[in-house]
Amino acid sequence: MSGHSKFANIKHKKEKNDAAKGKVFTIIGREIAVAVKEGGPDPANNFKLASVIAKAKAANMPNDTIERGIKKAAGDSNAANYEYITYEGYGPGGIAIIVDTLTDNKNRTAADVRAAFSKGGGNIGTPGCVSFMFDKKGQIVIDREECEMASDDLMMEALDAGAEDFREEEDSFEIITDPDSFEDVRMALEKAGIPMAEAEITQIPQTWGSLKDEKDRASLQKILDLLDDSDDVQNVYHNWDEEE
């Protein structure tokens, strides 16, 4: 595989500009609030919170912002009740799409997601209709330019910590883990002083789909863009091979 990795493209990125970056911080802030509410403010005893903090740091969220979010969530008993809802469906050409949302209004979120699929010529399916085509994995992406460690040493560091796979790409290193081993690997890399551009649990396609028709490509991109526009959408995963 040459150029940018497919794995770096499976989650349609929201970090397109500074304004979008602020939106990402808002989304992560919601995740912090939910994690604290479910498991408490101590990341040492709250795996979900530790994972969200790792995601926040990879997105360059300031530490004081993270800490304020945790303290606010721990002391705010009247905070909105958010819940996770996952939608599954198909885009043009049968491309599989998974949409993770975090919402305090299920009707609003459902309407947004359905509208995105409809306007792009796709359709929402039943739960489980495409998730079996993906593997849930921990994913850590390291920018080559920011990593001073030799690739062989980095690989051994990751594998010794429990990683399943190590991939070298043109501009990055990618480490894949079992979800249960993700936090151990992430912590080992953090202790070794290795900067991480991404660190989160993700969905990796087992197979990839292609779109030869330019209209289908444009329609699928419309679905992804509309989903990005929804404040309730956390993550979008798909199996479209954008490098075909």
Salt bridges, closest charged atoms under 4 A:
GLU31 OE2 - LYS55 NZ 2.79
GLU38 OE1 - LYS48 NZ 2.76
ASP64 OD2 - ARG68 NH1 3.46
ASP104 OD1 - ARG108 NH2 2.86
GLU164 OE1 - LYS137 NZ 2.79
ASP165 OD2 - ARG167 NH2 3.01
GLU168 OE1 - ARG144 NH2 2.98
ASP171 OD2 - HIS4 ND1 2.90
GLU183 OE2 - ARG186 NH2 2.62
GLU190 OE2 - LYS57 NZ 3.70
GLU190 OE2 - ARG186 NH1 2.99
GLU198 OE1 - LYS13 NZ 3.24
GLU200 OE2 - LYS11 NZ 3.60
GLU200 OE1 - LYS55 NZ 3.98
ASP225 OD1 - HIS12 NE2 3.44
ASP225 OD1 - LYS16 NZ 3.34
ASP228 OD2 - HIS12 NE2 3.49
ASP228 OD1 - LYS14 NZ 3.84
ASP228 OD2 - LYS16 NZ 3.71
ASP231 OD1 - LYS23 NZ 3.79
ASP232 OD1 - ARG30 NH1 3.27
ASP232 OD2 - ARG108 NE 2.88
ASP241 OD2 - LYS6 NZ 3.55
GLU242 OE2 - HIS238 NE2 3.40
GLU244 OE1 - LYS212 NZ 4.00
GLU244 OE2 - ARG217 NH2 3.16
